[in-house]
Amino acid sequence: MVASLARRFGDLDIAEESAAEAFATAVERWPADGVPPNPGAWLTTTANRKAIDRIRRESKRDGKQQEARMLHDDEPNEQLGQPWDSLDDERLRLIFTCCHPALAPEARVALTLRMVGGLTVPEIARAFLVQETTMGQRITRAKAKIKATRIPYRVPSAADLPARVSGVLAVLYLVFNEGYLASSPDTDPVRHDLTAEAIRLTRMVRTLMPEDGEVAGLLALMLLTEARRTARVSASGELVTLDEQDRGAWDAALVAEGHRLVRERLASGIRPGRYQLLAAVNAVHTSARDVRDTDWSQVVALYDQLLRIDPSPVVALNRAVAVAELDGPEVALAAVDRLREPLAGYHAFHATRADLLRRMGRSGESRAAYDEAIALAGNTAEIAYLSRRRDQLA
């Protein structure tokens, strides 16, 4: 778009500034109005108008004004060639553009989730485990940075892809998670529109970067998770946990594809990253014919590897769940309680404590933990499940 504008106007500065203004306008308007059906065309049209306005303000030459009025940018994007020549998905282009290195990593992801993923500020805040006000300020600062530094709406070159792909994968992962277990009580508990779109875009990224292990890992993780979608919510609208799911209802084709990707990454001999390890955990779960056949020692070992590269409290919480199957709920509860400070506002922390306390026969404490989890949870199917478990306590 920038190159085409520059050719039309004969001024690269006007082209870049107009594209940047169009992008900033999108940042302001799309969260409220929604992403247009063709984001690229919207941005191009808006940039054209910005360029016309700029020329009218800055130039008194009638000829150039007439040229601006007659502008119609209908040429294909010639920005930087392969691999973008084969990529015609505007949403993915926009995601890569939002993940600009000039923005802080968390701001890139949050802004892209808001603009492109269509998630609300509360949904994004829950994904990051921060307060809504904090997330709102983070997004506002990102918008201000775009305006102040005139970050252009520009498709990255092939050489830029590795520097931006981690932010893109983080966005796709969080969009998928919001679909997998929607955090708002005002939506369906499982949003297939989000999970399907995240998988579609991740497949496109894999086409662009077929040798990137983390791209393959994220795709495998999504497929192995999506394979269980129809078994995750009961007819009455209650969440069905992994140990209670009908494994015969899982999508065998998605499971097979996910397992194949995991095996390919293991065979590469390259040290796996975060998404590859998470995919491997899911491969262990989906390989077991029954929950009693799950190789929990392997799950714990995979989480140990993951903690070394991603020492987050959420990973430690998931590891504790697996530890409970190996060493008992008492050992796991001690590990979970050490996570109280960073995870006090996370419903899964309280739900995990509630289950461990229930298994230990500490019904009163379990009930209190269930109450906290229910108060923090937003997913209706999860609330129904937690409420039933709480009400079953003696």
Backbone hydrogen bonds in HBPLUS format (Angstrom, degrees):
<---DONOR---> <-ACCEPTOR-->    atom                        ^
c    i                          cat <-CA-CA->   ^        H-A-AA   ^      H-
h    n   atom  resd res      DA  || num        DHA   H-A  angle D-A-AA Bond
n    s   type  num  typ     dist DA aas  dist angle  dist       angle   num
A0005-LEU N   A0001-MET O   2.96 MM   4  6.18 159.3  2.00 151.2 156.8     1
A0006-ALA N   A0002-VAL O   2.88 MM   4  6.10 159.4  1.92 152.6 158.6     2
A0007-ARG N   A0003-ALA O   3.02 MM   4  6.28 154.8  2.09 146.5 152.8     3
A0008-ARG N   A0004-SER O   3.06 MM   4  6.29 155.4  2.13 145.3 151.9     4
A0009-PHE N   A0005-LEU O   2.90 MM   4  6.10 164.4  1.92 157.5 161.0     5
A0010-GLY N   A0006-ALA O   2.64 MM   4  5.22 136.9  1.82 139.3 150.4     6
A0015-ALA N   A0011-ASP O   3.16 MM   4  6.39 159.4  2.20 146.3 152.4     7
A0016-GLU N   A0012-LEU O   2.89 MM   4  6.11 168.9  1.90 157.7 159.1     8
A0017-GLU N   A0013-ASP O   2.90 MM   4  5.99 168.0  1.91 153.5 157.5     9
A0018-SER N   A0014-ILE O   2.89 MM   4  5.87 155.5  1.95 145.5 152.4    10
A0019-ALA N   A0015-ALA O   3.00 MM   4  6.18 157.5  2.05 146.8 153.0    11
A0020-ALA N   A0016-GLU O   2.91 MM   4  6.11 156.4  1.96 147.7 154.6    12
A0021-GLU N   A0017-GLU O   2.92 MM   4  6.12 154.6  1.98 144.1 150.9    13
A0022-ALA N   A0018-SER O   2.94 MM   4  6.16 152.9  2.02 144.9 152.3    14
A0023-PHE N   A0019-ALA O   2.98 MM   4  6.22 158.1  2.03 147.5 153.1    15
A0024-ALA N   A0020-ALA O   2.91 MM   4  6.18 157.7  1.96 148.1 154.4    16
A0025-THR N   A0021-GLU O   2.89 MM   4  6.12 150.8  1.97 145.3 153.2    17
A0026-ALA N   A0022-ALA O   2.97 MM   4  6.29 151.4  2.05 145.6 153.3    18
A0027-VAL N   A0023-PHE O   2.97 MM   4  6.32 150.8  2.06 146.3 154.5    19
A0028-GLU N   A0024-ALA O   3.17 MM   4  6.50 144.8  2.30 141.6 149.9    20
A0028-GLU N   A0025-THR O   3.13 MM   3  5.18 122.5  2.48  94.3 108.2    21
A0029-ARG N   A0025-THR O   2.91 MM   4  6.11 159.4  1.95 153.5 159.4    22
A0030-TRP N   A0026-ALA O   2.88 MM   4  5.36 160.0  1.92 140.5 147.3    23
A0032-ALA N   A0029-ARG O   3.09 MM   3  5.57 129.7  2.36 110.2 122.6    24
A0033-ASP N   A0029-ARG O   2.78 MM   4  5.84 172.3  1.78 165.2 167.6    25
A0034-GLY N   A0030-TRP O   2.63 MM   4  4.69 146.5  1.73 135.2 140.1    26
A0042-TRP N   A0038-ASN O   3.07 MM   4  6.33 161.7  2.11 158.1 163.9    27
A0043-LEU N   A0039-PRO O   2.92 MM   4  6.16 164.0  1.95 154.5 158.1    28
A0044-THR N   A0040-GLY O   2.91 MM   4  6.10 158.2  1.96 148.6 155.1    29
A0045-THR N   A0041-ALA O   2.89 MM   4  6.04 167.6  1.90 152.2 155.3    30
A0046-THR N   A0042-TRP O   2.92 MM   4  6.10 162.8  1.95 150.1 155.4    31
A0047-ALA N   A0043-LEU O   2.81 MM   4  5.94 157.6  1.86 147.0 153.7    32
A0048-ASN N   A0044-THR O   2.90 MM   4  6.15 154.5  1.96 148.4 155.4    33
A0049-ARG N   A0045-THR O   3.06 MM   4  6.39 159.3  2.10 148.2 153.1    34
A0050-LYS N   A0046-THR O   2.88 MM   4  6.18 155.5  1.94 149.5 156.9    35
A0051-ALA N   A0047-ALA O   2.83 MM   4  6.06 154.5  1.89 149.3 156.3    36
A0052-ILE N   A0048-ASN O   2.89 MM   4  6.20 157.5  1.94 151.2 157.3    37
A0053-ASP N   A0049-ARG O   2.92 MM   4  6.18 164.1  1.95 150.8 154.8    38
A0054-ARG N   A0050-LYS O   2.87 MM   4  6.08 156.2  1.92 146.4 153.5    39
A0055-ILE N   A0051-ALA O   2.88 MM   4  6.11 161.6  1.92 152.2 156.7    40
A0056-ARG N   A0052-ILE O   2.92 MM   4  6.14 158.6  1.97 150.1 156.4    41
A0057-ARG N   A0053-ASP O   2.97 MM   4  6.21 147.2  2.08 143.3 152.1    42
A0058-GLU N   A0054-ARG O   2.83 MM   4  5.96 158.4  1.87 151.5 157.9    43
A0059-SER N   A0055-ILE O   2.79 MM   4  5.35 138.5  1.96 146.1 150.2    44
A0065-GLN N   A0061-ARG O   3.21 MM   4  6.52 156.9  2.27 151.0 157.8    45
A0066-GLN N   A0062-ASP O   2.91 MM   4  6.16 157.8  1.96 152.1 157.8    46
A0067-GLU N   A0063-GLY O   2.99 MM   4  6.27 154.3  2.06 144.4 151.6    47
A0068-ALA N   A0064-LYS O   2.93 MM   4  6.16 151.8  2.01 144.1 151.6    48
A0069-ARG N   A0065-GLN O   2.94 MM   4  6.26 153.5  2.01 149.1 156.0    49
A0070-MET N   A0066-GLN O   3.12 MM   4  6.35 145.3  2.24 144.6 153.2    50
A0071-LEU N   A0068-ALA O   3.16 MM   3  5.16 161.7  2.19 104.5 109.2    51
A0084-TRP N   A0081-GLY O   3.11 MM   3  5.90 129.2  2.38 134.3 130.9    52
A0086-SER N   A0083-PRO O   3.38 MM   3  6.24 154.3  2.45 118.6 122.4    53
A0087-LEU N   A0084-TRP O   2.99 MM   3  4.82 161.9  2.03 103.5 109.2    54
A0093-ARG N   A0089-ASP O   3.12 MM   4  6.40 157.7  2.17 148.1 155.0    55
A0094-LEU N   A0090-GLU O   2.89 MM   4  6.07 156.6  1.95 147.8 153.7    56
A0095-ILE N   A0091-ARG O   2.97 MM   4  6.26 150.3  2.06 143.9 152.0    57
A0096-PHE N   A0092-LEU O   3.03 MM   4  6.30 166.9  2.05 154.0 156.0    58
A0097-THR N   A0093-ARG O   2.97 MM   4  6.23 150.9  2.05 144.1 153.0    59
A0098-CYS N   A0094-LEU O   2.87 MM   4  6.10 157.3  1.92 151.8 157.0    60
A0099-CYS N   A0095-ILE O   3.13 MM   4  6.35 142.2  2.28 144.9 154.7    61
A0103-LEU N   A0100-HIS O   3.05 MM   3  5.87 164.3  2.08 126.9 130.9    62
A0107-ALA N   A0104-ALA O   2.97 MM   3  5.17 116.9  2.38 103.9 120.4    63
A0108-ARG N   A0104-ALA O   2.88 MM   4  6.15 153.6  1.95 161.4 170.3    64
A0109-VAL N   A0105-PRO O   3.20 MM   4  6.50 165.7  2.22 151.8 154.0    65
A0110-ALA N   A0106-GLU O   2.96 MM   4  6.10 167.7  1.98 148.0 152.0    66
A0111-LEU N   A0107-ALA O   2.89 MM   4  5.88 168.7  1.90 150.3 153.9    67
A0112-THR N   A0108-ARG O   3.02 MM   4  6.10 160.1  2.06 147.5 153.2    68
A0113-LEU N   A0109-VAL O   2.93 MM   4  6.10 158.7  1.98 151.5 157.5    69
A0114-ARG N   A0110-ALA O   3.05 MM   4  6.27 148.5  2.15 143.7 152.2    70
A0115-MET N   A0111-LEU O   2.86 MM   4  6.07 167.4  1.88 154.7 157.7    71
A0116-VAL N   A0112-THR O   2.78 MM   4  5.35 149.4  1.87 139.6 149.5    72
A0117-GLY N   A0112-THR O   3.15 MM   5  6.59 156.8  2.21 144.4 150.7    73
A0119-LEU N   A0113-LEU O   3.07 MM   6  5.77 155.8  2.13 152.5 148.8    74
A0124-ILE N   A0120-THR O   2.97 MM   4  6.28 159.5  2.02 155.2 160.9    75
A0125-ALA N   A0121-VAL O   2.84 MM   4  6.01 160.0  1.87 153.9 160.1    76
A0126-ARG N   A0122-PRO O   2.98 MM   4  6.19 156.5  2.04 146.6 152.1    77
A0127-ALA N   A0123-GLU O   3.10 MM   4  6.34 147.7  2.21 139.5 148.4    78
A0128-PHE N   A0124-ILE O   3.07 MM   4  6.39 143.9  2.21 147.5 156.7    79
A0129-LEU N   A0125-ALA O   2.87 MM   4  5.88 111.2  2.35 137.7 155.8    80
A0130-VAL N   A0125-ALA O   3.03 MM   5  5.22 165.8  2.05 143.4 146.8    81
A0129-LEU N   A0126-ARG O   3.25 MM   3  4.82 148.3  2.36  90.8 100.1    82
A0135-MET N   A0131-GLN O   3.05 MM   4  6.40 161.6  2.09 154.4 158.9    83
A0136-GLY N   A0132-GLU O   2.79 MM   4  6.01 159.6  1.83 153.4 159.7    84
A0137-GLN N   A0133-THR O   2.97 MM   4  6.17 157.3  2.03 146.7 152.0    85
A0138-ARG N   A0134-THR O   3.01 MM   4  6.24 149.4  2.10 142.8 151.7    86
A0139-ILE N   A0135-MET O   2.98 MM   4  6.25 159.0  2.02 154.4 158.4    87
A0140-THR N   A0136-GLY O   2.97 MM   4  6.16 158.2  2.02 146.1 152.7    88
A0141-ARG N   A0137-GLN O   2.91 MM   4  6.11 159.1  1.96 148.3 153.2    89
A0142-ALA N   A0138-ARG O   3.08 MM   4  6.32 150.2  2.17 140.5 148.7    90
A0143-LYS N   A0139-ILE O   2.99 MM   4  6.31 156.6  2.05 151.2 156.9    91
A0144-ALA N   A0140-THR O   2.98 MM   4  6.27 158.9  2.03 149.1 155.1    92
A0145-LYS N   A0141-ARG O   2.88 MM   4  6.11 149.0  1.98 145.0 153.6    93
A0146-ILE N   A0142-ALA O   3.06 MM   4  6.34 152.2  2.14 146.7 153.4    94
A0147-LYS N   A0143-LYS O   3.15 MM   4  6.50 157.5  2.20 149.5 154.7    95
A0148-ALA N   A0144-ALA O   2.82 MM   4  5.99 168.6  1.83 154.6 158.3    96
A0149-THR N   A0145-LYS O   2.96 MM   4  5.86 165.6  1.98 147.6 151.4    97
A0150-ARG N   A0146-ILE O   2.95 MM   4  5.48 113.4  2.41 128.2 141.5    98
A0151-ILE N   A0146-ILE O   3.18 MM   5  5.11 145.1  2.31 131.9 141.2    99
A0160-ASP N   A0157-SER O   2.95 MM   3  5.16 138.1  2.13 102.2 114.4   100
A0161-LEU N   A0158-ALA O   3.29 MM   3  5.38 146.6  2.41  99.7 108.8   101
A0163-ALA N   A0160-ASP O   3.17 MM   3  5.60 125.5  2.48 109.8 122.8   102
A0164-ARG N   A0161-LEU O   2.98 MM   3  5.27 138.8  2.16 108.5 120.5   103
A0165-VAL N   A0161-LEU O   2.87 MM   4  5.76 135.5  2.07 161.2 175.0   104
A0168-VAL N   A0164-ARG O   3.19 MM   4  6.48 158.0  2.24 151.0 157.8   105
A0169-LEU N   A0165-VAL O   2.83 MM   4  6.03 163.4  1.86 156.3 159.8   106
A0170-ALA N   A0166-SER O   3.02 MM   4  6.20 153.5  2.09 141.8 149.2   107
A0171-VAL N   A0167-GLY O   3.04 MM   4  6.29 154.3  2.10 145.5 151.7   108
A0172-LEU N   A0168-VAL O   2.98 MM   4  6.28 168.3  2.00 155.3 157.8   109
A0173-TYR N   A0169-LEU O   2.85 MM   4  5.97 155.2  1.91 149.4 156.5   110
A0174-LEU N   A0170-ALA O   3.05 MM   4  6.21 159.6  2.09 145.8 150.6   111
A0175-VAL N   A0171-VAL O   2.89 MM   4  6.13 157.4  1.94 155.1 162.0   112
A0176-PHE N   A0172-LEU O   2.95 MM   4  6.08 159.3  2.00 142.9 148.8   113
A0177-ASN N   A0173-TYR O   2.91 MM   4  6.16 158.2  1.95 145.5 151.8   114
A0178-GLU N   A0174-LEU O   2.98 MM   4  6.16 152.7  2.06 143.7 150.2   115
A0179-GLY N   A0175-VAL O   3.15 MM   4  6.45 145.0  2.27 142.7 151.9   116
A0179-GLY N   A0176-PHE O   3.03 MM   3  5.12 122.3  2.37  97.0 112.0   117
A0180-TYR N   A0176-PHE O   2.76 MM   4  6.00 153.7  1.82 153.3 162.2   118
A0181-LEU N   A0177-ASN O   2.98 MM   4  6.10 157.0  2.04 150.0 153.5   119
A0191-ARG N   A0179-GLY O   2.71 MM  12  4.27 152.2  1.78 131.5 137.2   120
A0182-ALA N   A0189-PRO O   2.98 MM   7  5.24 145.2  2.11 144.1 147.9   121
A0194-LEU N   A0191-ARG O   3.15 MM   3  5.67 129.8  2.42 108.6 119.1   122
A0195-THR N   A0191-ARG O   3.27 MM   4  6.67 165.8  2.30 152.6 156.3   123
A0196-ALA N   A0192-HIS O   2.88 MM   4  5.80 164.0  1.90 148.3 153.3   124
A0197-GLU N   A0193-ASP O   3.17 MM   4  6.14 154.6  2.24 133.1 140.1   125
A0198-ALA N   A0194-LEU O   2.93 MM   4  6.08 160.4  1.97 149.6 155.0   126
A0199-ILE N   A0195-THR O   3.03 MM   4  6.20 157.3  2.08 145.6 151.5   127
A0200-ARG N   A0196-ALA O   2.93 MM   4  6.13 159.3  1.97 146.3 152.5   128
A0201-LEU N   A0197-GLU O   2.98 MM   4  6.18 166.8  2.00 153.7 156.1   129
A0202-THR N   A0198-ALA O   2.96 MM   4  6.06 153.0  2.03 143.0 151.1   130
A0203-ARG N   A0199-ILE O   2.93 MM   4  6.13 151.9  2.01 150.2 157.1   131
A0204-MET N   A0200-ARG O   3.21 MM   4  6.54 146.6  2.33 139.7 148.4   132
A0205-VAL N   A0201-LEU O   2.97 MM   4  6.35 152.0  2.05 147.3 154.8   133
A0206-ARG N   A0202-THR O   2.94 MM   4  6.19 153.6  2.01 145.6 152.9   134
A0207-THR N   A0203-ARG O   3.00 MM   4  6.32 143.0  2.14 140.3 150.1   135
A0208-LEU N   A0204-MET O   3.06 MM   4  6.42 148.3  2.16 144.1 152.3   136
A0209-MET N   A0205-VAL O   2.82 MM   4  6.06 149.6  1.91 149.5 158.8   137
A0212-ASP N   A0209-MET O   3.20 MM   3  5.58 164.6  2.22 114.9 119.7   138
A0216-ALA N   A0212-ASP O   3.28 MM   4  6.62 164.7  2.31 150.5 154.1   139
A0217-GLY N   A0213-GLY O   2.82 MM   4  6.00 148.8  1.92 142.1 152.2   140
A0218-LEU N   A0214-GLU O   2.86 MM   4  6.00 157.9  1.91 144.8 149.4   141
A0219-LEU N   A0215-VAL O   3.05 MM   4  6.28 162.3  2.08 149.6 154.4   142
A0220-ALA N   A0216-ALA O   2.95 MM   4  6.15 160.8  1.99 147.5 152.8   143
A0221-LEU N   A0217-GLY O   2.91 MM   4  6.11 158.6  1.95 148.1 154.2   144
A0222-MET N   A0218-LEU O   2.93 MM   4  6.18 163.1  1.96 152.8 156.7   145
A0223-LEU N   A0219-LEU O   2.94 MM   4  6.16 164.3  1.96 153.0 157.3   146
A0224-LEU N   A0220-ALA O   2.96 MM   4  6.11 166.4  1.98 154.4 157.7   147
A0225-THR N   A0221-LEU O   3.07 MM   4  6.16 142.6  2.21 141.5 151.5   148
A0226-GLU N   A0222-MET O   2.73 MM   4  5.86 166.6  1.75 156.1 160.4   149
A0227-ALA N   A0223-LEU O   2.92 MM   4  5.95 143.2  2.06 142.0 151.1   150
A0228-ARG N   A0225-THR O   3.12 MM   3  5.71 154.0  2.19 113.3 120.0   151
A0229-ARG N   A0226-GLU O   3.00 MM   3  5.11 168.4  2.01 114.6 117.8   152
A0251-ASP N   A0227-ALA O   2.93 MM  24  4.64 159.6  1.97 128.1 134.6   153
A0231-ALA N   A0228-ARG O   3.04 MM   3  5.50 143.5  2.18 112.7 123.6   154
A0232-ARG N   A0229-ARG O   3.11 MM   3  5.33 168.2  2.12 114.5 117.9   155
A0240-VAL N   A0232-ARG O   2.66 MM   8  4.87 159.8  1.70 140.2 138.4   156
A0234-SER N   A0238-GLU O   2.80 MM   4  5.23 168.2  1.81 150.9 152.4   157
A0237-GLY N   A0234-SER O   2.92 MM   3  5.20 161.9  1.96 111.6 116.5   158
A0239-LEU N   A0381-ALA O   2.99 MM 142  4.76 161.7  2.02 117.1 111.2   159
A0244-GLU N   A0241-THR O   2.94 MM   3  5.44 148.9  2.04 114.4 124.1   160
A0245-GLN N   A0242-LEU O   3.40 MM   3  5.31 158.9  2.45 100.4 106.4   161
A0249-ALA N   A0246-ASP O   2.96 MM   3  5.56 159.6  2.00 115.8 122.4   162
A0250-TRP N   A0247-ARG O   3.31 MM   3  5.39 163.1  2.34 102.1 107.1   163
A0255-VAL N   A0251-ASP O   3.07 MM   4  6.35 160.7  2.11 153.8 159.8   164
A0256-ALA N   A0252-ALA O   2.92 MM   4  6.08 161.2  1.95 147.2 152.2   165
A0257-GLU N   A0253-ALA O   3.01 MM   4  6.23 158.6  2.05 146.1 151.7   166
A0258-GLY N   A0254-LEU O   2.90 MM   4  6.06 162.5  1.93 149.6 154.8   167
A0259-HIS N   A0255-VAL O   2.89 MM   4  6.10 161.6  1.93 153.6 158.5   168
A0260-ARG N   A0256-ALA O   2.98 MM   4  6.15 154.3  2.04 144.1 151.2   169
A0261-LEU N   A0257-GLU O   3.08 MM   4  6.37 159.1  2.13 150.7 155.1   170
A0262-VAL N   A0258-GLY O   3.07 MM   4  6.35 158.2  2.12 148.6 154.6   171
A0263-ARG N   A0259-HIS O   2.91 MM   4  6.16 163.1  1.94 154.1 158.4   172
A0264-GLU N   A0260-ARG O   2.96 MM   4  6.19 155.8  2.02 148.5 155.2   173
A0265-ARG N   A0261-LEU O   3.08 MM   4  6.36 155.5  2.15 147.5 153.2   174
A0266-LEU N   A0262-VAL O   2.99 MM   4  6.28 157.3  2.04 151.0 157.5   175
A0267-ALA N   A0263-ARG O   2.88 MM   4  6.05 156.1  1.94 149.8 156.3   176
A0268-SER N   A0264-GLU O   3.16 MM   4  6.34 126.3  2.46 135.4 148.0   177
A0268-SER N   A0265-ARG O   3.20 MM   3  5.17 139.2  2.38  94.2 105.6   178
A0269-GLY N   A0266-LEU O   3.32 MM   3  5.89 154.2  2.39 111.3 117.2   179
A0277-LEU N   A0273-GLY O   3.04 MM   4  6.26 154.0  2.11 153.5 160.5   180
A0278-LEU N   A0274-ARG O   3.01 MM   4  6.31 160.3  2.05 152.6 158.3   181
A0279-ALA N   A0275-TYR O   2.89 MM   4  6.04 151.9  1.97 143.0 151.0   182
A0280-ALA N   A0276-GLN O   2.94 MM   4  6.16 147.6  2.05 138.8 147.8   183
A0281-VAL N   A0277-LEU O   2.97 MM   4  6.31 151.0  2.06 148.0 155.0   184
A0282-ASN N   A0278-LEU O   3.11 MM   4  6.41 160.7  2.15 145.5 150.1   185
A0283-ALA N   A0279-ALA O   2.83 MM   4  6.11 140.6  1.99 142.7 154.9   186
A0284-VAL N   A0280-ALA O   3.02 MM   4  6.34 148.1  2.13 146.1 153.1   187
A0285-HIS N   A0281-VAL O   3.16 MM   4  6.55 161.7  2.20 150.1 154.3   188
A0286-THR N   A0282-ASN O   2.92 MM   4  6.11 162.3  1.95 149.4 154.1   189
A0287-SER N   A0283-ALA O   2.97 MM   4  5.92 117.9  2.37 135.4 149.0   190
A0287-SER N   A0284-VAL O   3.28 MM   3  5.19 146.6  2.40  96.0 105.7   191
A0293-ASP N   A0290-ASP O   2.81 MM   3  5.31 154.1  1.87 116.2 124.9   192
A0294-THR N   A0291-VAL O   3.18 MM   3  5.38 165.5  2.20 109.1 112.9   193
A0296-TRP N   A0294-THR O   3.06 MM   2  5.65 122.4  2.40 107.6  91.6   194
A0298-GLN N   A0295-ASP O   3.12 MM   3  5.50 126.7  2.41 104.3 116.9   195
A0299-VAL N   A0295-ASP O   3.16 MM   4  6.57 151.6  2.25 145.0 153.5   196
A0300-VAL N   A0296-TRP O   2.92 MM   4  6.19 163.6  1.95 153.6 156.5   197
A0301-ALA N   A0297-SER O   3.01 MM   4  6.17 156.4  2.06 140.1 147.0   198
A0302-LEU N   A0298-GLN O   2.93 MM   4  6.17 152.6  2.01 147.5 154.3   199
A0303-TYR N   A0299-VAL O   2.98 MM   4  6.31 156.5  2.04 149.7 156.2   200
A0304-ASP N   A0300-VAL O   2.86 MM   4  6.13 143.9  1.99 146.4 157.2   201
A0305-GLN N   A0301-ALA O   3.11 MM   4  6.47 152.7  2.19 143.6 149.5   202
A0306-LEU N   A0302-LEU O   2.94 MM   4  6.24 156.5  1.99 146.0 153.2   203
A0307-LEU N   A0303-TYR O   2.85 MM   4  6.02 154.8  1.91 147.9 153.6   204
A0308-ARG N   A0305-GLN O   3.15 MM   3  5.35 130.9  2.40  98.4 111.1   205
A0309-ILE N   A0306-LEU O   3.10 MM   3  5.46 136.3  2.30 104.9 116.0   206
A0310-ASP N   A0306-LEU O   2.69 MM   4  5.70 141.3  1.83 153.5 167.0   207
A0312-SER N   A0310-ASP O   2.71 MM   2  5.57 142.8  1.84 104.5  94.8   208
A0316-ALA N   A0312-SER O   3.16 MM   4  6.48 159.5  2.20 148.2 154.2   209
A0317-LEU N   A0313-PRO O   2.89 MM   4  6.09 144.9  2.01 140.5 149.9   210
A0318-ASN N   A0314-VAL O   3.02 MM   4  6.32 159.9  2.06 149.5 153.8   211
A0319-ARG N   A0315-VAL O   2.91 MM   4  6.17 152.6  1.99 148.8 157.0   212
A0320-ALA N   A0316-ALA O   3.02 MM   4  6.24 150.8  2.11 141.6 148.8   213
A0321-VAL N   A0317-LEU O   3.20 MM   4  6.60 144.5  2.34 144.8 153.5   214
A0322-ALA N   A0318-ASN O   3.39 MM   4  6.78 152.8  2.47 143.6 149.3   215
A0322-ALA N   A0319-ARG O   3.06 MM   3  5.25 118.4  2.45  99.8 114.3   216
A0323-VAL N   A0319-ARG O   2.89 MM   4  6.23 153.0  1.96 149.6 158.5   217
A0324-ALA N   A0320-ALA O   2.99 MM   4  6.22 146.3  2.11 145.9 153.0   218
A0325-GLU N   A0322-ALA O   3.03 MM   3  5.38 136.0  2.23 104.8 116.3   219
A0326-LEU N   A0323-VAL O   2.96 MM   3  5.09 133.9  2.18 100.8 114.1   220
A0327-ASP N   A0323-VAL O   2.72 MM   4  5.73 169.3  1.73 172.9 174.0   221
A0328-GLY N   A0324-ALA O   3.09 MM   4  4.42 133.8  2.31 108.4 115.8   222
A0332-ALA N   A0328-GLY O   3.36 MM   4  6.60 165.9  2.38 148.6 152.8   223
A0333-LEU N   A0329-PRO O   2.79 MM   4  5.86 156.5  1.84 149.2 155.1   224
A0334-ALA N   A0330-GLU O   3.23 MM   4  6.48 155.0  2.30 146.3 151.6   225
A0335-ALA N   A0331-VAL O   3.34 MM   4  6.68 152.6  2.42 143.5 150.3   226
A0335-ALA N   A0332-ALA O   3.07 MM   3  5.16 117.5  2.48  96.6 111.6   227
A0336-VAL N   A0332-ALA O   2.89 MM   4  6.19 154.5  1.95 151.4 159.4   228
A0337-ASP N   A0333-LEU O   2.85 MM   4  6.00 164.6  1.87 155.1 158.1   229
A0339-LEU N   A0336-VAL O   2.83 MM   3  5.39 160.4  1.87 118.4 125.0   230
A0340-ARG N   A0337-ASP O   3.35 MM   3  5.41 166.7  2.37 109.2 109.6   231
A0343-LEU N   A0339-LEU O   3.12 MM   4  6.04 149.0  2.22 156.4 165.8   232
A0346-TYR N   A0343-LEU O   3.01 MM   3  5.12 167.2  2.02 115.5 117.7   233
A0349-PHE N   A0346-TYR O   3.09 MM   3  5.60 138.6  2.27 111.6 122.2   234
A0351-ALA N   A0347-HIS O   2.92 MM   4  6.19 155.2  1.98 151.3 159.5   235
A0352-THR N   A0348-ALA O   2.92 MM   4  5.94 153.2  1.99 140.0 146.2   236
A0353-ARG N   A0349-PHE O   3.08 MM   4  6.35 161.3  2.11 146.8 151.8   237
A0354-ALA N   A0350-HIS O   2.86 MM   4  6.02 159.0  1.91 145.9 152.2   238
A0355-ASP N   A0351-ALA O   3.07 MM   4  6.29 156.6  2.13 144.3 149.3   239
A0356-LEU N   A0352-THR O   3.02 MM   4  6.27 164.3  2.04 153.0 157.3   240
A0357-LEU N   A0353-ARG O   2.84 MM   4  6.00 167.7  1.86 159.1 162.5   241
A0358-ARG N   A0354-ALA O   2.91 MM   4  6.05 150.9  2.00 142.2 150.8   242
A0359-ARG N   A0355-ASP O   3.01 MM   4  6.27 157.0  2.07 147.6 152.9   243
A0360-MET N   A0356-LEU O   3.08 MM   4  6.34 131.8  2.32 138.4 151.5   244
A0360-MET N   A0357-LEU O   3.13 MM   3  4.99 130.4  2.39  91.6 105.2   245
A0362-ARG N   A0357-LEU O   2.97 MM   5  5.24 154.3  2.04 158.5 152.9   246
A0361-GLY N   A0358-ARG O   3.05 MM   3  5.16 161.0  2.09 106.1 111.9   247
A0366-SER N   A0362-ARG O   2.95 MM   4  6.10 152.9  2.02 150.7 159.4   248
A0367-ARG N   A0363-SER O   2.83 MM   4  6.02 158.6  1.88 152.3 156.8   249
A0368-ALA N   A0364-GLY O   3.18 MM   4  6.46 159.7  2.22 145.4 150.2   250
A0369-ALA N   A0365-GLU O   3.00 MM   4  6.25 154.5  2.06 146.2 153.1   251
A0370-TYR N   A0366-SER O   2.85 MM   4  6.16 154.5  1.91 152.2 159.7   252
A0371-ASP N   A0367-ARG O   2.93 MM   4  6.22 156.0  1.99 149.8 156.2   253
A0372-GLU N   A0368-ALA O   3.09 MM   4  6.44 152.7  2.17 144.3 150.9   254
A0373-ALA N   A0369-ALA O   2.98 MM   4  6.25 159.2  2.02 149.2 155.0   255
A0374-ILE N   A0370-TYR O   2.87 MM   4  6.08 162.8  1.90 157.0 161.1   256
A0375-ALA N   A0371-ASP O   3.03 MM   4  6.19 154.1  2.10 144.1 151.0   257
A0376-LEU N   A0372-GLU O   3.18 MM   4  6.38 140.8  2.35 142.3 151.7   258
A0376-LEU N   A0373-ALA O   3.20 MM   3  5.27 129.2  2.47  95.7 108.6   259
A0377-ALA N   A0373-ALA O   2.89 MM   4  5.98 139.9  2.05 148.8 160.2   260
A0383-ILE N   A0379-ASN O   2.92 MM   4  6.18 157.7  1.97 155.2 162.1   261
A0384-ALA N   A0380-THR O   3.02 MM   4  6.20 156.7  2.07 143.6 149.5   262
A0385-TYR N   A0381-ALA O   3.11 MM   4  6.35 153.9  2.18 140.1 146.8   263
A0386-LEU N   A0382-GLU O   2.88 MM   4  6.12 171.6  1.89 157.9 159.6   264
A0387-SER N   A0383-ILE O   2.88 MM   4  5.94 157.6  1.93 148.7 155.3   265
A0388-ARG N   A0384-ALA O   3.10 MM   4  6.25 156.6  2.16 142.4 148.1   266
A0389-ARG N   A0385-TYR O   3.02 MM   4  6.31 162.7  2.05 153.4 158.1   267
A0390-ARG N   A0386-LEU O   2.93 MM   4  6.12 157.9  1.98 147.7 154.0   268
A0391-ASP N   A0387-SER O   2.94 MM   4  6.11 162.2  1.97 149.1 153.9   269
A0392-GLN N   A0388-ARG O   3.07 MM   4  6.21 127.6  2.35 141.8 154.3   270
A0392-GLN N   A0389-ARG O   3.33 MM   3  5.23 141.1  2.49  94.0 104.6   271
A0393-LEU N   A0390-ARG O   3.11 MM   3  5.60 162.2  2.14 113.3 118.9   272
